[in-house]
Protein backbone atom coordinates (compact mmCIF):
# COMPACT_ATOMS: atom_id res chain seq x y z
CA UNK A 1 0.00 0.00 0.00
CA UNK A 2 1.48 3.36 -1.00
CA UNK A 3 1.14 6.62 0.94
CA UNK A 4 -1.87 7.80 -1.11
CA UNK A 5 -3.76 4.58 -0.38
CA UNK A 6 -2.84 4.85 3.30
CA UNK A 7 -4.13 8.43 3.52
CA UNK A 8 -7.37 7.50 1.75
CA UNK A 9 -7.87 4.52 4.08
CA UNK A 10 -7.23 6.57 7.23
CA UNK A 11 -9.51 9.39 6.09
CA UNK A 12 -12.28 6.99 5.14
CA UNK A 13 -12.07 5.06 8.39
CA UNK A 14 -12.13 8.29 10.38
CA UNK A 15 -15.21 9.57 8.57
CA UNK A 16 -16.99 6.23 9.07
CA UNK A 17 -16.20 6.25 12.81
CA UNK A 18 -17.34 9.84 13.23
CA UNK A 19 -20.56 9.10 11.32
CA UNK A 20 -21.32 5.94 13.30
CA UNK A 21 -20.55 7.70 16.60
CA UNK A 22 -23.47 9.99 15.78
CA UNK A 23 -25.69 7.06 14.88
CA UNK A 24 -25.98 8.31 11.30
CA UNK A 25 -26.47 6.29 8.16
CA UNK A 26 -24.72 7.15 4.92
CA UNK A 27 -27.99 8.76 3.85
CA UNK A 28 -28.08 10.93 6.99
CA UNK A 29 -24.56 12.21 6.40
CA UNK A 30 -25.25 12.60 2.70
CA UNK A 31 -28.24 14.81 3.43
CA UNK A 32 -26.34 16.88 6.00
CA UNK A 33 -23.23 17.31 3.82
CA UNK A 34 -25.04 17.46 0.48
CA UNK A 35 -22.92 14.57 -0.81
CA UNK A 36 -24.33 11.52 -2.59
CA UNK A 37 -24.40 8.54 -0.19
CA UNK A 38 -22.78 6.27 -2.79
CA UNK A 39 -19.88 8.71 -3.03
CA UNK A 40 -19.62 8.77 0.77
CA UNK A 41 -19.47 4.99 0.78
CA UNK A 42 -16.56 5.05 -1.68
CA UNK A 43 -14.79 7.70 0.42
CA UNK A 44 -15.25 5.66 3.60
CA UNK A 45 -13.84 2.57 1.89
CA UNK A 46 -10.84 4.54 0.59
CA UNK A 47 -11.75 3.89 -3.02
CA UNK A 48 -11.80 7.48 -4.24
CA UNK A 49 -9.81 10.62 -3.56
CA UNK A 50 -12.47 13.13 -2.50
CA UNK A 51 -12.12 16.77 -3.39
CA UNK A 52 -11.07 19.12 -0.60
CA UNK A 53 -14.44 20.88 -0.71
CA UNK A 54 -16.23 17.55 -0.21
CA UNK A 55 -14.11 16.75 2.84
CA UNK A 56 -14.83 20.21 4.25
CA UNK A 57 -18.58 19.71 3.76
CA UNK A 58 -18.37 16.33 5.51
CA UNK A 59 -16.46 17.82 8.46
CA UNK A 60 -18.97 20.65 8.81
CA UNK A 61 -21.89 18.21 8.67
CA UNK A 62 -20.26 16.05 11.34
CA UNK A 63 -19.57 19.12 13.49
CA UNK A 64 -15.84 18.48 13.72
CA UNK A 65 -12.72 20.42 12.86
CA UNK A 66 -11.20 19.49 9.55
CA UNK A 67 -8.12 17.91 11.11
CA UNK A 68 -10.36 15.39 12.92
CA UNK A 69 -11.24 13.86 9.56
CA UNK A 70 -7.62 12.89 8.95
CA UNK A 71 -7.00 10.93 12.15
CA UNK A 72 -8.54 7.76 13.49
CA UNK A 73 -10.08 8.39 16.90
CA UNK A 74 -8.92 6.00 19.59
CA UNK A 75 -11.24 3.11 20.33
CA UNK A 76 -10.83 -0.36 21.76
CA UNK A 77 -11.58 -1.69 18.28
CA UNK A 78 -8.61 0.23 16.82
CA UNK A 79 -6.30 -0.92 19.60
CA UNK A 80 -6.61 -4.54 18.49
Secondary structure by P-SEA (a helix, b strand, c coil): ccaaaaaaaaaaaaaaaaaaaacccaaaaaaaacccaaaaaaaaaccccccaaaaaaaaaaacccaaaaacccccccccc
